[in-house]
Amino acid sequence: MQASEQCDAVVVGSGPNGLAAAVVLARAGLEVRVYEAQRTVGGGARTLDLGLAPGIVHDICSAVHPMAAASPFFRAFDLPARGVRLTYPEVSYAQPLDAGRAGIAYRDLDRTVEGLGPDGAAWRRLMRPLVRHSPAVVDLALSDRRSLPPDLLTAAQFALSMLEQGTGLGKLRWKDEVAPALLMGVAAHAITPIPTLTAAGTALSLGALAHSPGWPLPVGGSQAIVDAMVADLEAHGGSIHRGAEITSMAQLPKARAYLFDTSPWILASILGEQLPPGYRRAVERFKAGNAAAKVDFVLSGPVPWEHPEVRRAGTIHVGGTLAEMSHAEAEVAAGRHAEHPMILASDPALFDAGREVGGLRPFWTYAHVPAGSTVDVGAAVQAQIERFAPGFGDLVVERHTIPAAKMADHNANYRDGDIAAGAMTMWQIFARPTLAWNPYATPVPGVYLCSGSTPPGPAVHGMSGLFAAKRALRKRFGIRRVPSLAP
């Protein structure tokens, strides 16, 4: 592909961050072109028919969206006003344990506390300050890591709680094993050893959102969010070129700004010799994270979780006790497959009746595995779920596994199955992908990185795209006022 025409701005990659950047630039009156290697748009927020059963569609990466609901970008974009329905389960997430026990995180904090028995009061003391000031927690979690938090008191409270739960001190808070398992099941979203400071920060930020406002699922699947963004981009004159894999800058039209919703390794490959050696070395030092393998099921009924309240959860963290999860994540970090892997799961048809077709429904799961794993973990995932939901196997109509080594086939950013596009360590929360005051700009004039490999990191929030677009508008076009994102 050779492009010689000219436009104002080019975006490479159509994930939520790339689309967010494109929307902002197009609304500023610029001519924007988006180039996507896949035939479908959305990156980690796509919903596709995998051909497993007629009419059944699957979220191929993200399925539940607490960060989208909380994100300043999406709040300004106003998804509900654009016809995107977000449904909030009464049980945000659950942690099944053996012998029919479970930790249940309701949207209602008090109800959660009641169910945690001897650790209820400790849960309240930990979570209540963060829930009361959840907007400040969002500001902290979704910042560019370069700005002073507006609510310093909440930031300090968060830091102290993160220090406690990210170290051996965390166990001193709890009397039973249910509450720490419930909290650290959320930490597993970081795909990192447990406990660590990064894992604890993930647990506390997402945990606070579970109680205020909740963890929603988009009706129809994650694609609903993407489709709303695409519609807005095209309404403002932007265009999307599908099936256009970019391997060289020579393939792109001349433009004043180029924004890459890609990993820094892909960016470096595309820029080639244009990239100064120092920056290239810094990118090479940027560490990839541990991996995930995707296992999609088609079921003939809802999952028969032994604990009845787990059957009402939008997200289920399937890993057992804190000790079991810590062992499983340590095995993965050491390059070994855990006998009982850490699994994230969701049954969207519980909250979106349209996802069930002809008595069949999708069931969404991820399992944590070593980077680059070629192992089909479908049987291990099924067995781990069966452990907490006896009879699950009898409901399985179809099962489809994407090993970690194949995850990049549908999203090039997921190198070796690293769905975070870079390890979530304390250093790389700030040095993402390099330690620079402007982490979105590259040494090449007019070229920016806007993916989850930049602050604030992975998840469907659009903030990396917004932050990069704001800087490009100011530096390349002299536009200091960010356009309205309202419908």
Disulfide bonds with the S-S distance in Angstrom:
none
